[in-house]
Amino acid sequence: FYLETDKKDEIKQNIRCHMMQMFQVLDKYEDGNTWLGTRYRSTDSKPGEWPVSYHGTSKPGAEGIIDGGYKPGPRKVYGRGIYSTPLMSTATKYAFQKKFTSTKTGKTYEVILQNRINPEYRKKHNNDEYWLIPIPAGTSPSQEQVMVDRSIRPYGLLLKEV
């Protein structure tokens, strides 16, 4: 992969993976599709486009997120909430710990979810290596879902052969 900086100084990463599965997210959210940016490749951000983030996880973890959305995780280094990163290398560290072997191919993969994250709700930590969507303790499950839906949206599954 290589890095390039867009006009808002957000890091965009173009990656080459063994497999990439995009999710059906067009028209999924009431606020439209602007958050996704343009459907054509571009090095420039569009107004309202959210930056890309990555979340390294396990195969069951990815399945849970795809089926039920993000939930606050057990790690609370910078507070309770949803963690992701603009850096593929950081996401890979977490995916590497949880790699799986395909029963069909016998190949081993790392699993990384590709997201768009709303810059209005994210908190940056550790020199911009970690992005947190804060979810306060005691928040009801329905309110958590509202907070997650307005803040971070997975739209792709990356499987990297290792």
C-alpha positions as CSV (number, residue, x, y, z in Angstrom):
1,F,0.0,0.0,0.0
2,Y,1.0,3.6,-0.3
3,L,0.0,6.8,1.5
4,E,-1.1,10.0,0.1
5,T,-2.4,13.1,1.8
6,D,-5.6,14.7,0.6
7,K,-6.5,18.4,0.8
8,K,-7.8,18.0,4.4
9,D,-4.6,16.3,5.4
10,E,-6.4,13.1,6.2
11,I,-4.4,10.1,5.3
12,K,-5.8,8.0,2.5
13,Q,-4.3,4.5,2.0
14,N,-4.6,2.5,-1.2
15,I,-3.9,-1.1,-0.4
16,R,-3.4,-4.2,-2.4
17,C,-5.0,-7.2,-0.7
18,H,-5.5,-10.8,-1.6
19,M,-9.2,-10.3,-1.4
20,M,-11.6,-7.4,-0.7
21,Q,-15.3,-7.7,-0.2
22,M,-17.3,-4.4,-0.4
23,F,-20.6,-4.2,1.5
24,Q,-24.0,-3.0,0.2
25,V,-24.1,0.4,2.0
26,L,-25.6,2.7,-0.7
27,D,-28.8,4.2,0.6
28,K,-28.5,2.3,3.9
29,Y,-28.4,5.4,6.1
30,E,-31.0,8.1,6.3
31,D,-28.4,10.9,5.9
32,G,-27.6,9.8,2.3
33,N,-24.3,8.6,0.7
34,T,-22.1,11.7,0.9
35,W,-20.1,10.1,3.8
36,L,-18.8,7.5,1.3
37,G,-17.3,10.1,-1.1
38,T,-17.3,9.6,-4.9
39,R,-17.7,6.2,-6.5
40,Y,-14.8,7.0,-8.8
41,R,-11.2,7.0,-7.5
42,S,-10.0,10.3,-6.5
43,T,-7.1,11.8,-4.5
44,D,-9.3,14.7,-3.4
45,S,-11.9,14.6,-0.6
46,K,-15.4,15.7,-1.4
47,P,-17.3,17.9,1.0
48,G,-19.0,15.7,3.6
49,E,-16.8,12.7,2.8
50,W,-15.6,10.8,5.9
51,P,-12.0,9.6,6.1
52,V,-11.1,6.0,5.9
53,S,-10.2,4.0,8.9
54,Y,-9.3,0.3,9.6
55,H,-10.1,-2.1,12.3
56,G,-8.0,-5.3,12.7
57,T,-10.1,-8.1,14.2
58,S,-10.8,-11.9,14.1
59,K,-13.0,-13.7,11.7
60,P,-15.8,-14.1,14.3
61,G,-15.2,-10.5,15.4
62,A,-15.7,-9.3,11.8
63,E,-18.8,-11.4,11.4
64,G,-20.3,-9.9,14.6
65,I,-19.6,-6.3,13.4
66,I,-21.0,-7.0,10.0
67,D,-24.2,-8.6,11.4
68,G,-24.7,-6.4,14.4
69,G,-22.5,-3.3,14.1
70,Y,-19.6,-2.1,16.2
71,K,-19.9,-2.5,20.0
72,P,-17.5,-0.9,22.6
73,G,-14.6,-3.3,23.1
74,P,-12.8,-4.4,26.3
75,R,-9.7,-2.3,25.7
76,K,-10.1,1.2,27.2
77,V,-6.6,2.7,26.8
78,Y,-8.1,6.0,25.8
79,G,-11.6,5.5,27.1
80,R,-14.6,3.3,26.4
81,G,-15.8,3.2,22.8
82,I,-15.0,2.0,19.2
83,Y,-11.4,2.0,18.2
84,S,-10.0,2.2,14.6
85,T,-7.0,3.6,12.9
86,P,-6.1,5.5,9.8
87,L,-3.0,3.3,9.5
88,M,-3.2,-0.1,7.8
89,S,0.1,-1.1,9.6
90,T,-1.6,-0.5,13.0
91,A,-4.7,-2.5,12.0
92,T,-2.5,-5.3,10.8
93,K,-0.9,-5.6,14.3
94,Y,-4.4,-6.4,15.8
95,A,-5.4,-8.6,12.9
96,F,-2.1,-10.6,13.1
97,Q,-2.9,-11.7,16.6
98,K,-6.2,-13.1,15.4
99,K,-5.4,-14.6,12.0
100,F,-7.4,-17.6,10.7
101,T,-6.9,-20.5,8.3
102,S,-9.5,-21.1,5.7
103,T,-11.0,-24.6,5.7
104,K,-11.6,-24.3,1.9
105,T,-8.2,-23.2,0.8
106,G,-5.9,-24.0,3.7
107,K,-4.5,-20.5,3.4
108,T,-4.0,-18.2,6.4
109,Y,-5.5,-14.7,6.5
110,E,-5.6,-11.5,8.5
111,V,-9.0,-9.8,8.8
112,I,-9.4,-6.0,8.6
113,L,-12.6,-4.0,8.3
114,Q,-12.4,-0.9,6.2
115,N,-14.6,1.9,7.6
116,R,-15.5,5.5,7.1
117,I,-15.4,7.5,10.3
118,N,-17.2,10.8,11.0
119,P,-14.5,13.4,11.9
120,E,-17.1,15.3,14.0
121,Y,-17.3,12.4,16.5
122,R,-13.8,10.9,16.5
123,K,-11.1,11.6,19.1
124,K,-7.5,11.3,17.9
125,H,-4.9,9.7,20.2
126,N,-1.2,8.7,20.1
127,N,-0.1,11.1,17.4
128,D,-3.2,10.2,15.3
129,E,-2.5,6.5,15.3
130,Y,-5.7,5.6,17.1
131,W,-9.2,7.0,16.5
132,L,-11.8,6.6,19.2
133,I,-15.6,7.0,19.0
134,P,-16.3,7.6,22.7
135,I,-19.3,5.7,24.1
136,P,-19.9,6.6,27.8
137,A,-20.5,3.8,30.3
138,G,-24.2,3.4,31.1
139,T,-25.3,4.3,27.5
140,S,-28.3,2.2,26.6
141,P,-27.8,-0.4,23.8
142,S,-30.3,1.6,21.5
143,Q,-28.4,4.9,22.1
144,E,-25.1,3.1,21.5
145,Q,-26.4,2.0,18.1
146,V,-27.4,5.6,17.2
147,M,-23.9,6.8,18.3
148,V,-22.2,4.1,16.2
149,D,-24.3,4.6,13.1
150,R,-23.6,8.4,13.0
151,S,-19.9,7.9,13.7
152,I,-18.3,4.8,12.1
153,R,-19.6,2.7,9.2
154,P,-17.9,-0.4,7.9
155,Y,-18.0,-0.8,4.1
156,G,-15.4,-3.3,3.2
157,L,-13.8,-6.5,4.4
158,L,-10.1,-7.0,3.7
159,L,-8.5,-10.5,3.8
160,K,-4.8,-10.4,3.6
161,E,-3.0,-13.6,3.0
162,V,-0.1,-14.2,5.4
